[in-house]
Amino acid sequence: MSYSAIKVIKEAFTGHRGWKPLWRRPEPKSEYDIIIIGGGGHGLATAYYLASEHKNKKIAVLEKGWLGGGNIGRNTTIFRSNYLLHDNEKFYEMSLKLWEQFEQDLNYNAMISQRGVINLFHSDAQRDAYVRRGNSMLINGADAILLNEDDLRKKCPFLNYDNARFPIQGGLWQPRGGTIRHDAVAWGYARAADQLGVDIIENCEVTGFDIQNGSCSAVRTNRGTIKAKKFGVAVAGSSSAVMANAGLQLPIESHVLQAFVSEGLKPIIPGVITFGAGHFYISQSDKGGLVFGGDIDGYNSYAQRGNMTVVEDVCEGGMAVMPMIGKARLLRMWGGVMDMSMDGSPIIDRTPIKGIYFNGGWCYGGFKATPASGKCFAHLLATDESHPNAKAYLLNRFEKGQMIDEKGMGAQPNLH
Ligand SMILES: Cc1cc2nc3c(=O)[nH]c(=O)nc-3n(C[C@H](O)[C@H](O)[C@H](O)COP(=O)(O)OP(=O)(O)OC[C@H]3O[C@@H](n4cnc5c(N)ncnc54)[C@H](O)[C@@H]3O)c2cc1C
């Protein structure tokens, strides 16, 4: 089914009864070539690229709940490619370029809005660090503009420039960054993968792996045992729990991250803005709600809800950077479970068990990585070689001390 303006107008006049479900609901087959575990953004994108670019025919995505119920439908929808380290910058810039093509490639409206992302700086030292990061972005083909205080005052007059503790001196602006409707990404990939013959099986939880002589031949699920030649695990916050079923311990911890949405307000926030002296980021949805968040809760958990201390911390960050936010009423808040790696960067690699491949460690930045992650994981599953832009995201980098520590904070997940 392809969308067109004529179809939308026709449906508007006929009670919207002609729309079809976006994907089938097939029963699981007894065997596939490749099984993707986890129907979040990364799992669905992987299945789509396996089918579209590598022409794999017998693919299934097994999802324990419903599509969009995990972090793909819980994030604050921000995409950007403003990284310092070369391995990260080239990967996330690849992702940003794929986002720019997403709607055309998939014929699906995901409300992609390149409204820009501004990282505020509050000291000379922080400005210098941002100049360095901006240069790294430009070298890797991304866009970056340094804004001084006057430039910023014109764009965002509502910020608290003269705060004695955190005076705002300027910002690093990436105009091509922005926001995308997150669950439309899941639906778009699911629809496109389904059209290419991928079986998307919801309410199908993987509970174990059949492993003999170091090689995996099947997964056990609540809907029976399913065989395959290869298994790609992309379960985000459940990474450690699922891989423990294969006897593997990962350099990953699960932490909660919360998001907040205010009542609908007239347009005021021009793009995405991040506070540089604390952890607070904000944008405004097309419905007018202020969408914001901050730090992870800082303790290990699999609960998809957070705690009051972080609510307070996020609100303090908001009040410091834009005191007017104190007048807005909070409408909703929720939590998601983050797969925090030890250096804050992801893993896309084989595992020591033949047939099992792993994609995870996305921390709280994996939404923007969705297309590149899917493309690189599909490449690995199809060819058994790392994609050129994901060669650094190996499991054994922690063993070898080759960390990709973007923040330079050390080997503690709660600091990244
Ligand atoms: C509050 C919040 C804000 C965020 N904001 C941003 C942001 O602005 N920008 C950004 O880039 N990133 C952001 N992120 C991070 C981003 O959402 C995640 O890194 C990314 O979505 C993770 O990949 P995924 O979409 O595949 O995960 P998920 O959607 O969580 O997919 C994993 C799936 O695996 C399934 N699963 C788990 N166990 C099993 C099993 N045993 N069998 C079968 N299926 C299983 C789960 O049900 C789930 O659907 C945010 C996250 C949160 C929670």
The ligand as a Tripos MOL2 file, in Angstrom:
@<TRIPOS>MOLECULE
LIG
   53    58     1     0     0
SMALL
NO_CHARGES

@<TRIPOS>ATOM
      1 C1         12.8660    8.3700   28.3520 C.3       1 LIG1
      2 C2         13.8000    8.0740   27.2200 C.ar      1 LIG1
      3 C3         14.2600    9.1030   26.4190 C.ar      1 LIG1
      4 C4         15.1380    8.8470   25.3630 C.ar      1 LIG1
      5 N1         15.4600    9.8600   24.5180 N.ar      1 LIG1
      6 C5         16.2370    9.6130   23.4290 C.ar      1 LIG1
      7 C6         16.4560   10.6330   22.4800 C.ar      1 LIG1
      8 O1         15.8960   11.7360   22.5720 O.2       1 LIG1
      9 N2         17.2850   10.3660   21.4470 N.ar      1 LIG1
     10 C7         17.8810    9.1560   21.3020 C.ar      1 LIG1
     11 O2         18.6560    8.9980   20.3600 O.2       1 LIG1
     12 N3         17.6430    8.1380   22.1620 N.ar      1 LIG1
     13 C8         16.8110    8.3340   23.2120 C.ar      1 LIG1
     14 N4         16.5120    7.3120   24.0810 N.ar      1 LIG1
     15 C9         17.1420    5.9870   23.8820 C.3       1 LIG1
     16 C10        16.4630    5.1510   22.8200 C.3       1 LIG1
     17 O3         15.0730    5.1910   22.9490 O.3       1 LIG1
     18 C11        16.9750    3.6920   22.9100 C.3       1 LIG1
     19 O4         18.3870    3.6740   22.9510 O.3       1 LIG1
     20 C12        16.5350    2.8500   21.7110 C.3       1 LIG1
     21 O5         15.1680    3.0430   21.4230 O.3       1 LIG1
     22 C13        16.8170    1.3660   22.0070 C.3       1 LIG1
     23 O6         16.6290    0.5480   20.8900 O.3       1 LIG1
     24 P1         15.2400   -0.1340   20.4740 P.3       1 LIG1
     25 O7         14.3840    0.8800   19.8220 O.co2     1 LIG1
     26 O8         15.5210   -1.3160   19.6430 O.co2     1 LIG1
     27 O9         14.6580   -0.5550   21.8940 O.3       1 LIG1
     28 P2         13.2420   -1.1250   22.3350 P.3       1 LIG1
     29 O10        12.1320   -0.3980   21.6590 O.co2     1 LIG1
     30 O11        13.2370   -1.1720   23.8200 O.co2     1 LIG1
     31 O12        13.2720   -2.5870   21.7120 O.3       1 LIG1
     32 C14        13.6990   -3.7600   22.3750 C.3       1 LIG1
     33 C15        12.5560   -4.7480   22.3000 C.3       1 LIG1
     34 O13        13.0010   -6.0210   22.7500 O.3       1 LIG1
     35 C16        11.8770   -6.6660   23.3200 C.3       1 LIG1
     36 N5         12.3310   -7.7820   24.1390 N.ar      1 LIG1
     37 C17        12.9670   -7.7430   25.3350 C.ar      1 LIG1
     38 N6         13.1850   -8.9990   25.7990 N.ar      1 LIG1
     39 C18        12.6840   -9.8380   24.8520 C.ar      1 LIG1
     40 C19        12.6060  -11.2650   24.7480 C.ar      1 LIG1
     41 N7         13.0740  -12.0530   25.7160 N.pl3     1 LIG1
     42 N8         12.0130  -11.8090   23.6550 N.ar      1 LIG1
     43 C20        11.5000  -11.0080   22.6510 C.ar      1 LIG1
     44 N9         11.5560   -9.6520   22.7240 N.ar      1 LIG1
     45 C21        12.1390   -9.0810   23.8060 C.ar      1 LIG1
     46 C22        11.2130   -5.5500   24.1300 C.3       1 LIG1
     47 O14         9.8580   -5.8470   24.4200 O.3       1 LIG1
     48 C23        11.3850   -4.3560   23.1970 C.3       1 LIG1
     49 O15        10.2240   -4.1310   22.4030 O.3       1 LIG1
     50 C24        15.6120    7.5230   25.1400 C.ar      1 LIG1
     51 C25        15.1330    6.4880   25.9360 C.ar      1 LIG1
     52 C26        14.2060    6.7520   26.9580 C.ar      1 LIG1
     53 C27        13.6680    5.6200   27.7720 C.3       1 LIG1
@<TRIPOS>BOND
     1     1     2 1
     2     2     3 ar
     3     2    52 ar
     4     3     4 ar
     5     4     5 ar
     6     4    50 ar
     7     5     6 ar
     8     6     7 ar
     9     6    13 1
    10     7     8 2
    11     7     9 ar
    12     9    10 ar
    13    10    11 2
    14    10    12 ar
    15    12    13 ar
    16    13    14 ar
    17    14    15 1
    18    14    50 ar
    19    15    16 1
    20    16    17 1
    21    16    18 1
    22    18    19 1
    23    18    20 1
    24    20    21 1
    25    20    22 1
    26    22    23 1
    27    23    24 1
    28    24    25 2
    29    24    26 1
    30    24    27 1
    31    27    28 1
    32    28    29 2
    33    28    30 1
    34    28    31 1
    35    31    32 1
    36    32    33 1
    37    33    34 1
    38    33    48 1
    39    34    35 1
    40    35    36 1
    41    35    46 1
    42    36    37 ar
    43    36    45 ar
    44    37    38 ar
    45    38    39 ar
    46    39    40 ar
    47    39    45 ar
    48    40    41 1
    49    40    42 ar
    50    42    43 ar
    51    43    44 ar
    52    44    45 ar
    53    46    47 1
    54    46    48 1
    55    48    49 1
    56    50    51 ar
    57    51    52 ar
    58    52    53 1
@<TRIPOS>SUBSTRUCTURE
     1 LIG1         1 GROUP 0 **** ****
